[in-house]
Amino acid sequence: MRGWWQDLTDLVLPADCAGCGAPRTALCPRCRATLDGGVARRARPVPEPAGLPVVHAVAPYAAEVRALLLAHKERGALALAGALGVALARAVRAGLAEGVEDAGGLGPGASGLGLGAGGGAGAGPVVPTWREPLLLVPVPSARWAVRARGHDPVRRMALAAARELRRTGTPARVAAVLRQRRAVADQAGLDAPGRLANLAGALEVTAGGAPLLGDGRRVVLVDDLMTTGASLAEATRALRETVVSGVSGANGGRAVYRAITREGREERRIGSEQERTESVHSAPEKAVPNARARMPRAAVIAAPADSLEIIRN
């Protein structure tokens, strides 16, 4: 009920900008420009946890961007999901473009769980065309956090990012294949070693999601924020462990995720018929062709300023 009420009030009541407080607008032009104007950069926390994939972020976690992410996540400012998803898509594209450049278009250095060949252009960095859709895998929130908030903010932003990627020529789907297999403590207040210990072994791939990670699929982990990198490192471990172990639903069919959660209703409400089938749970499995290509990339909206690469002209 909280979620539906928030949707209704967002439509009928005037709102102040969630970033700076400017009146009568959910996102003012200046704060939108902060999201839209930044260059997606590599983010490397110090210390960098073992197993952390290559991460790209579009903005420092400070000021207006911090306020926007907190408003969306904790206060249910759902109107921000579209703009945040567009920003997240830019971070995804930057990672894909860098992966292709590093690999010379194809080969062991390629990004994702699998990389095809080809070329193409879209908004932002030039990225190749692909035979298989890119899979955006949201880092899952704790069940208690989703219940308390009334929505899953990362999955909502991932859906918006997938739509933006498709709009700009990159086939993309959301694959919510990760889940928590044990309870974890609230990360707030924990230092970097504490976060790593708290999350160690906490995530797993769902039984229906394991086959989707075969067939050399390209995977990008997505989250709203990276601080210590513990969540992304643990999510990467769970994905790689599943692929390496060959967990499969051999001869399983492709099934479309039709959750009756609020996010499922939101997907149906705001998407076209094509978009309503973009959150995938399973697909036939094939062997992964290259062990080094199993490391996914990761994309977030924000990271601490001191972890972002310096822009050099």
C-alpha positions as CSV (number, residue, x, y, z in Angstrom):
1,M,0.0,0.0,0.0
2,R,2.9,2.4,0.8
3,G,4.2,2.0,-2.8
4,W,0.8,2.7,-4.5
5,W,0.2,5.6,-2.3
6,Q,3.7,7.1,-3.1
7,D,2.9,6.6,-6.8
8,L,-0.3,8.5,-6.4
9,T,1.1,11.4,-4.4
10,D,4.0,11.8,-6.9
11,L,1.4,12.4,-9.6
12,V,-0.9,14.8,-7.9
13,L,1.2,16.7,-5.4
14,P,3.8,19.3,-6.2
15,A,7.3,18.2,-5.1
16,D,10.6,20.0,-4.4
17,C,13.7,18.9,-6.2
18,A,15.1,15.9,-4.3
19,G,18.7,17.1,-5.0
20,C,18.7,20.8,-4.0
21,G,15.2,21.6,-2.8
22,A,14.2,23.8,-5.6
23,P,10.4,24.2,-5.4
24,R,7.7,22.5,-7.6
25,T,9.9,20.1,-9.5
26,A,11.1,16.6,-8.6
27,L,14.4,17.2,-10.4
28,C,15.5,20.7,-11.3
29,P,17.5,21.4,-14.5
30,R,20.7,22.0,-12.5
31,C,20.5,18.7,-10.7
32,R,19.6,16.9,-13.9
33,A,22.6,18.4,-15.5
34,T,24.8,17.1,-12.6
35,L,23.6,13.6,-13.5
36,D,23.7,14.0,-17.3
37,G,26.9,16.1,-17.6
38,G,29.5,13.9,-15.8
39,V,31.9,11.7,-17.7
40,A,31.7,8.0,-16.7
41,R,35.0,7.0,-15.1
42,R,36.7,4.0,-13.6
43,A,36.2,3.8,-9.9
44,R,38.7,2.0,-7.6
45,P,38.2,2.0,-3.9
46,V,41.3,2.0,-1.6
47,P,41.8,-0.7,-0.4
48,E,40.4,-2.5,-3.4
49,P,38.8,-5.8,-2.4
50,A,39.9,-9.0,-4.1
51,G,37.6,-10.0,-7.0
52,L,36.2,-6.5,-7.6
53,P,35.3,-6.2,-11.3
54,V,36.0,-3.1,-13.4
55,V,33.6,-0.5,-12.1
56,H,32.4,2.7,-13.9
57,A,30.6,5.5,-12.2
58,V,29.1,8.7,-13.5
59,A,29.3,11.0,-10.5
60,P,31.0,11.5,-7.1
61,Y,28.8,10.5,-4.2
62,A,28.4,14.0,-2.8
63,A,26.0,16.9,-2.6
64,E,23.0,16.7,-5.0
65,V,23.8,13.3,-6.3
66,R,23.9,11.8,-2.8
67,A,20.6,13.6,-2.0
68,L,19.0,12.2,-5.2
69,L,20.1,8.6,-4.5
70,L,18.9,8.8,-0.9
71,A,15.5,10.3,-1.9
72,H,14.9,7.5,-4.5
73,K,16.1,4.7,-2.2
74,E,14.9,5.7,1.2
75,R,12.0,8.2,0.6
76,G,10.4,6.5,-2.4
77,A,10.9,9.4,-4.8
78,L,10.0,7.1,-7.7
79,A,9.9,9.9,-10.3
80,L,13.7,10.0,-10.1
81,A,14.0,6.4,-11.4
82,G,14.1,7.4,-15.1
83,A,16.8,10.0,-14.8
84,L,18.9,7.7,-12.5
85,G,18.5,4.9,-15.0
86,V,19.7,7.1,-17.9
87,A,22.8,8.0,-15.8
88,L,23.3,4.3,-15.0
89,A,23.1,3.4,-18.7
90,R,26.0,5.8,-19.4
91,A,28.2,4.0,-16.9
92,V,27.2,0.7,-18.5
93,R,28.1,2.0,-22.0
94,A,31.5,3.3,-20.8
95,G,32.4,-0.1,-19.4
96,L,31.4,-1.9,-22.6
97,A,33.3,0.5,-24.8
98,E,36.4,0.2,-22.6
99,G,36.2,-3.6,-22.6
100,V,36.1,-3.7,-26.4
101,E,39.0,-1.3,-26.7
102,D,41.1,-3.4,-24.2
103,A,40.2,-6.5,-26.2
104,G,40.7,-5.1,-29.6
105,G,37.1,-6.0,-30.3
106,L,37.3,-9.6,-29.4
107,G,39.3,-12.0,-27.2
108,P,40.4,-12.9,-23.7
109,G,40.4,-9.3,-22.4
110,A,36.8,-8.8,-23.3
111,S,34.3,-7.5,-20.8
112,G,31.2,-9.4,-19.5
113,L,30.7,-13.1,-19.2
114,G,31.0,-13.3,-23.0
115,L,31.8,-10.9,-25.8
116,G,30.8,-10.9,-29.4
117,A,32.2,-9.0,-32.4
118,G,30.8,-6.1,-34.3
119,G,30.5,-2.4,-34.4
120,G,27.9,0.3,-33.8
121,A,27.3,3.7,-32.4
122,G,24.9,5.1,-29.8
123,A,24.7,8.0,-27.5
124,G,28.0,8.4,-25.6
125,P,30.9,5.9,-26.1
126,V,30.9,3.8,-29.2
127,V,29.9,0.3,-28.4
128,P,29.6,-2.8,-30.6
129,T,26.5,-4.5,-31.7
130,W,25.8,-7.9,-30.2
131,R,24.0,-11.1,-31.1
132,E,22.7,-11.6,-27.5
133,P,21.2,-9.0,-25.2
134,L,23.3,-7.6,-22.5
135,L,22.2,-8.7,-19.1
136,L,22.0,-6.1,-16.3
137,V,22.2,-7.9,-13.0
138,P,21.0,-5.8,-10.0
139,V,22.9,-6.3,-6.8
140,P,20.1,-7.5,-4.5
141,S,18.9,-5.6,-1.4
142,A,18.1,-7.4,1.8
143,R,14.5,-8.6,1.9
144,W,13.8,-6.6,5.0
145,A,15.1,-3.4,3.3
146,V,12.8,-4.0,0.3
147,R,9.8,-4.5,2.6
148,A,10.7,-1.4,4.6
149,R,11.1,0.8,1.6
150,G,8.2,-0.5,-0.3
151,H,10.2,-1.0,-3.5
152,D,13.5,-2.3,-4.8
153,P,15.4,0.8,-5.9
154,V,18.3,-0.9,-7.7
155,R,16.0,-3.1,-9.8
156,R,13.8,-0.1,-10.7
157,M,16.9,1.8,-11.9
158,A,18.2,-1.2,-13.8
159,L,14.9,-1.5,-15.7
160,A,15.1,2.2,-16.6
161,A,18.8,1.7,-17.7
162,A,17.8,-1.2,-19.9
163,R,15.2,0.8,-21.7
164,E,17.7,3.6,-22.3
165,L,20.3,1.2,-23.6
166,R,17.8,-0.3,-26.0
167,R,16.7,3.1,-27.1
168,T,20.3,4.0,-28.0
169,G,21.0,0.7,-29.8
170,T,22.3,-1.7,-27.2
171,P,20.0,-4.7,-26.6
172,A,19.7,-5.1,-22.9
173,R,17.6,-7.0,-20.4
174,V,17.4,-7.1,-16.6
175,A,18.2,-10.4,-15.1
176,A,17.4,-10.5,-11.3
177,V,19.4,-13.7,-10.8
178,L,21.1,-12.9,-7.5
179,R,19.6,-13.3,-4.0
180,Q,20.8,-13.3,-0.5
181,R,21.1,-16.8,0.9
182,R,21.7,-15.7,4.5
183,A,20.9,-12.7,6.7
184,V,23.4,-9.8,6.7
185,A,23.8,-6.9,9.0
186,D,23.1,-3.3,8.0
187,Q,26.3,-2.1,6.2
188,A,26.0,1.4,7.5
189,G,28.7,2.0,10.1
190,L,30.9,-0.9,9.1
191,D,34.4,-0.3,7.8
192,A,35.8,-1.9,4.7
193,P,37.0,-5.2,6.4
194,G,33.7,-5.3,8.3
195,R,31.7,-5.0,5.1
196,L,33.7,-7.7,3.4
197,A,33.2,-10.1,6.4
198,N,29.5,-9.2,6.6
199,L,28.9,-10.1,2.9
200,A,31.3,-13.0,2.5
201,G,29.3,-15.9,1.0
202,A,26.0,-14.0,1.4
203,L,24.9,-14.1,-2.2
204,E,23.9,-16.8,-4.6
205,V,22.5,-17.2,-8.1
206,T,18.9,-18.4,-8.2
207,A,18.3,-21.9,-9.6
208,G,16.3,-20.5,-12.5
209,G,18.9,-17.9,-13.1
210,A,22.0,-20.1,-13.4
211,P,21.4,-21.3,-17.0
212,L,21.1,-17.7,-18.1
213,L,24.8,-17.1,-17.3
214,G,25.9,-19.6,-19.9
215,D,26.2,-19.1,-23.6
216,G,29.0,-16.5,-23.2
217,R,26.5,-13.9,-22.1
218,R,27.6,-10.4,-21.4
219,V,26.9,-9.4,-17.8
220,V,27.1,-6.1,-16.1
221,L,26.4,-5.9,-12.4
222,V,24.5,-2.7,-11.5
223,D,24.0,-0.8,-8.3
224,D,23.2,2.7,-7.3
225,L,26.4,3.3,-5.3
226,M,29.9,1.8,-4.6
227,T,31.7,2.7,-1.5
228,T,34.1,-0.1,-0.4
229,G,33.3,-2.4,-3.3
230,A,32.3,-5.2,-0.9
231,S,28.9,-5.7,-2.5
232,L,30.1,-5.8,-6.0
233,A,33.0,-8.2,-5.1
234,E,30.6,-10.6,-3.5
235,A,28.1,-10.4,-6.4
236,T,31.0,-11.2,-8.8
237,R,32.1,-14.2,-6.7
238,A,28.5,-15.6,-6.8
239,L,28.3,-15.2,-10.6
240,R,31.7,-16.6,-11.3
241,E,31.2,-19.5,-8.9
242,T,28.0,-20.5,-10.7
243,V,29.4,-20.3,-14.2
244,V,32.6,-22.2,-13.2
245,S,30.7,-25.0,-11.4
246,G,28.4,-25.5,-14.4
247,V,25.2,-25.3,-12.4
248,S,22.6,-25.8,-15.1
249,G,19.1,-26.4,-15.9
250,A,20.1,-28.4,-18.9
251,N,17.5,-28.3,-21.7
252,G,15.6,-25.8,-19.6
253,G,13.4,-23.3,-21.5
254,R,13.5,-19.6,-21.4
255,A,11.0,-18.2,-18.9
256,V,9.9,-14.6,-18.4
257,Y,9.9,-13.2,-14.9
258,R,6.3,-12.3,-14.0
259,A,6.6,-11.2,-10.4
260,I,3.6,-10.0,-8.6
261,T,5.7,-7.6,-6.6
262,R,5.4,-3.9,-6.9
263,E,8.3,-3.8,-9.4
264,G,6.5,-6.3,-11.6
265,R,3.5,-4.1,-11.6
266,E,5.7,-1.1,-12.3
267,E,7.3,-2.8,-15.2
268,R,3.9,-3.6,-16.8
269,R,2.6,-0.1,-16.0
270,I,5.4,1.9,-17.5
271,G,6.8,-0.3,-20.3
272,S,5.8,-1.3,-23.8
273,E,4.9,-4.9,-24.5
274,Q,8.5,-5.6,-25.5
275,E,9.8,-4.1,-22.2
276,R,7.4,-6.2,-20.2
277,T,9.4,-9.3,-21.1
278,E,12.8,-7.9,-20.3
279,S,13.4,-9.2,-16.8
280,V,14.5,-12.8,-17.5
281,H,14.8,-15.7,-15.1
282,S,16.2,-18.6,-17.2
283,A,17.4,-19.6,-20.6
284,P,19.1,-22.6,-22.2
285,E,22.6,-23.1,-21.1
286,K,25.7,-23.6,-23.2
287,A,29.4,-23.7,-22.3
288,V,31.2,-20.5,-21.6
289,P,33.9,-20.3,-24.3
290,N,36.6,-18.4,-22.4
291,A,37.5,-18.6,-18.7
292,R,39.0,-15.1,-18.6
293,A,35.8,-13.7,-20.1
294,R,33.8,-14.7,-17.0
295,M,34.5,-11.6,-15.0
296,P,31.6,-9.3,-15.4
297,R,31.9,-5.5,-15.5
298,A,30.0,-3.3,-13.1
299,A,28.3,0.1,-13.3
300,V,27.0,2.4,-10.6
301,I,25.7,5.9,-10.6
302,A,28.1,7.2,-7.9
303,A,31.3,6.4,-6.0
304,P,33.4,8.4,-3.5
305,A,35.3,11.2,-5.2
306,D,38.7,9.8,-4.2
307,S,38.0,6.5,-5.9
308,L,37.3,8.0,-9.3
309,E,39.9,8.2,-12.0
310,I,41.3,11.7,-12.7
311,I,40.1,13.0,-16.0
312,R,43.1,13.8,-18.2
313,N,42.8,15.9,-21.3
